[in-house]
Amino acid sequence: MMDIRHVLTMAHIYHLEISYEETDFGTLTNIIHCLPQVRTLKIYSLLLSKPRELFIDEQRIFLASKEHKIRIVCLEKMIEMREVYYLMKLCPRMKYLRVNCINDIEVEVFVQDILYHIKKNCHKYLRLLCVRISQADGKIIKRLEEMIDSKKLLDQFKIERDFDRIYLQWGKND
């Protein structure tokens, strides 16, 4: 079996897609640590460890997040909000986040939590959020606009819908 470091001496990997049903967060952290050139990460599902194990992983998260350049993250199946928070921590330079399959979570609650988390943790690069939900319609767009305005979560933003995807963009895109 070939060592990944040997492969990396011959080619750089810029796009990484992990299609396993559940990828362990520690394994993902190790993979990203070995692939510092990755710009795009697409992952099917993220399996989070127990809180105590995640605390131990904090140092690996810090090291991996300092070395890589991931700008685009796609999470195909989200089970709980913690997955998104850990991906944001692991990918602090992320500019675009797409999350599919959040049917068990109200989209307003999801967007509100993400925007609060961004403000709280000074996540300055993330400027575009795409949420895929089966019931996307004009009413949801209106409720999102009202919620963002009433809670003063963003100064300037734009929301658009494309079939079952809702795009929320804000701030300056560098």
N, C-alpha and C positions, 0 to 999 in steps of 0.2 A: 504494500500500500504506500502510495506516494505521500510525503509530508506536504502540507499546504504551503509551508515556507519555500519549498523547492518550486512549486508552481508559481508563487508570487515573484520569484526572481526572473521568470520568463514573461509574465503578464500581470497587468494590474486589473483588479476587479472593481468596476465602478457601480454596478447595479447588482443588488443581492435580493433574490426572492427565495423565501423559505416557506414551502407549502405544507409542511407537516401540520397535522391537526392542532397540536399543542406544542409549542416550542418553549422549553424551560428558559426563564429569564437569565439564569446563570450561564447557560449554554449560549444564548444570544449575546450576552456581554463578552464571553470568550471569543466568539466568532468575530464580532466587531473589533475587538482588540487586535486580532490577527489581520484584519482587512482595513487598514487606515485610509485607503483610497475610495472606499464606497461612498457614493453620493446619494443613491436611492436605495431605500430599504422597503421591501414589501414582505409582510409576514401574515400568515393565515390567522394564527391565534397565539396568544401569549399565555403561558402558564406561570403564574406568580408563585413564588415559594411562600413558606410560612413567614410571618413578619420578622421572626428572629433571624432566619436565613437571609432575608433581604437586608437586614442591618449589616450582616457580615459582608454582603455583596457591595455595600456602599463604596468601599475602597476600589474594587474592580470597576464599578460604574464610573467613578471619578477618573480613573486612569484611562478607560476606554473613551469617555466623553471628551477628554482633552486631546486625544490623538486623531480622531476621525473627523470627516467632513460631511456627514450626512445632512442633506438639505430637504429631502423629500421622504416622508414616511407614510406608508399605507398599511393600515390594520384591517384585515378582511373581516374578522369576527371578534367583536369586543364582548367580553363577558361582564367585566366590571370596570369602573372608572380608574381604578388603580393602575390598570394596564397602560392607559394613556399617560398618566402622571409619570410612570417609570420610563416610558418611551421619551417623554419630554426631558426627563432628567438625563437619560442616556444620550439623547441627541439635542444638545443645547443650541446648536446652530440650525435647527430645523426651521425651514421657511414655510413649508406646506405640509399639512396633516390631513389625510383622508381616512375616515373611519366608516366602515360598512357595518351593516347588521346591528343596529342599536335598538331594535324593535321593542325590547323590554324597558327601555329608558325613554322618558319624554324628551324630545329634542330640545325644548326650552331649558330644561334642567341640565341637560348635557352641555349645551352651549354656554349657559351661565357658569357652570362649574369650570369649564375650560378657561373662560375669560377671567374669572376670579383667580384661578391658578396662575395664569400668565401674569397678571398684575402683582400677585403676592410674591412670585418668584422671579420677577423682572426678566421674563423670557422675551428678550427684545427682538429676536429674529422672526418668530412665527407671525405671519401676516395673512395666511390663507388657510381656511378650514373648510373641508368638504365633508358633509355628513350624508350618508345614503340611508334613506328610510322609505319604506314602501308607501306610506301615506303622505308623501310630500305634495303639498298643494299651496295655493295662494294664501289660504287662511293661516297656515303655519308660518309662511314668510311674514305676514302682517303681525302675528303674535310675537315672532322673534324680534322684529323691528321695535315693537312697543316695549318689550321686556328690556332690550338693550338700552333704549332711550330712557325709560323710567328708572332703571338702576344705574344709569350713567356709566355703563361698562366700556363704551367706546365713544370717542369724539366723532370721528368720521368713519363710515363703513358703507359697504355695499353688499346687498344680499340678492342672489339670483338663484333660480331653480332651473334645472335641466332634467326633465323627467323625474326620476326618483332621487336626484342629488341636489342638495342645497349647498351653495357656495357662499361663504362669508369672508369678505376681504376687508382689511383695514390697514391704516398706516401707510408708510412709504415702502415700496418694494425696491430694494437696492439691487 
